[in-house]
Amino acid sequence: MGGLILLVRGIAGGAVKAFTGLPPKMRMALLIIGALVASHACLYLYVRASDYKAYTVEKKALLKDTADLKAAYEARISKMAKDQKDALDYQAKQSATLLADMKTKLAQVTAQKQKTQTLVDKVEEYVTKSADAHCVIPVGFVWGFNASLGPESSVPGDRPANVDSPSGIELSEVAATTESNNGECVARGQVIELWQKWYARSKDIFEKAKALPATPAPQ
């Protein structure tokens, strides 16, 4: 280490002696050249430092913008996920309520049909044999009643010639048949109405689910 220091000192001393041994004008020219070189070097270093500072500022701004975009995207995804969950929860509750309503209505229909059947089974208690004996059911009534049931009814051909002739059917039988038909018509009408409501509400739930926005892809 000591030898290296001595070497540097020797070189520096020799350079100083060589410089002092030059003519004054040459020394002045060398000093000017050295000053120009030094000033250019300082300017170069200053520009590089300024560029690096600007680059650092831009990099920080870019990183901040990226972080802000990422945070905004994640917030949007989180909100959409919550909205979708809330909508699906609402739809599940609506579906459960709808099914519960349907079960209740169907149970009511079944109970009403059983009540009607009880009436039919006990028809002779309120349409007695005495009423049967005092009421003649003509064939014209039977024919018209059966004809109203449509093409699948058991109507034997055209209208009977003597519509006033007795049919042999008792009033209690007519009452039982009419009550049974009425009860079945009411029950089927209620079931049809129930399914129509189910379809309308299910369609509304489906359309709302379909309208939910899809999760966007990362930008």
Secondary structure as the mmCIF struct_conf table of DSSP 4:
data_model
#
loop_
_struct_conf.conf_type_id
_struct_conf.id
_struct_conf.beg_label_comp_id
_struct_conf.beg_label_asym_id
_struct_conf.beg_label_seq_id
_struct_conf.end_label_comp_id
_struct_conf.end_label_asym_id
_struct_conf.end_label_seq_id
HELX_RH_AL_P HELX_RH_AL_P1 GLY A 2 THR A 20
TURN_TY1_P TURN_TY1_P1 GLY A 21 GLY A 21
BEND BEND1 LEU A 22 LEU A 22
HELX_RH_AL_P HELX_RH_AL_P2 PRO A 24 ASP A 121
TURN_TY1_P TURN_TY1_P2 LYS A 122 LYS A 122
HELX_RH_AL_P HELX_RH_AL_P3 VAL A 123 TYR A 126
BEND BEND2 VAL A 127 VAL A 127
HELX_RH_AL_P HELX_RH_AL_P4 LYS A 129 HIS A 134
STRN STRN1 PRO A 138 PRO A 138
HELX_RH_AL_P HELX_RH_AL_P5 VAL A 139 ALA A 147
TURN_TY1_P TURN_TY1_P3 SER A 148 LEU A 149
TURN_TY1_P TURN_TY1_P4 PRO A 151 GLU A 152
BEND BEND3 SER A 153 SER A 153
BEND BEND4 GLY A 157 ASP A 158
BEND BEND5 ALA A 161 ALA A 161
TURN_TY1_P TURN_TY1_P5 VAL A 163 ASP A 164
BEND BEND6 SER A 165 SER A 165
STRN STRN2 PRO A 166 PRO A 166
BEND BEND7 GLY A 168 GLY A 168
HELX_RH_AL_P HELX_RH_AL_P6 LEU A 171 LYS A 210
TURN_TY1_P TURN_TY1_P6 ALA A 211 ALA A 211
BEND BEND8 LEU A 212 LEU A 212
HELX_LH_PP_P HELX_LH_PP_P1 PRO A 213 PRO A 218
#
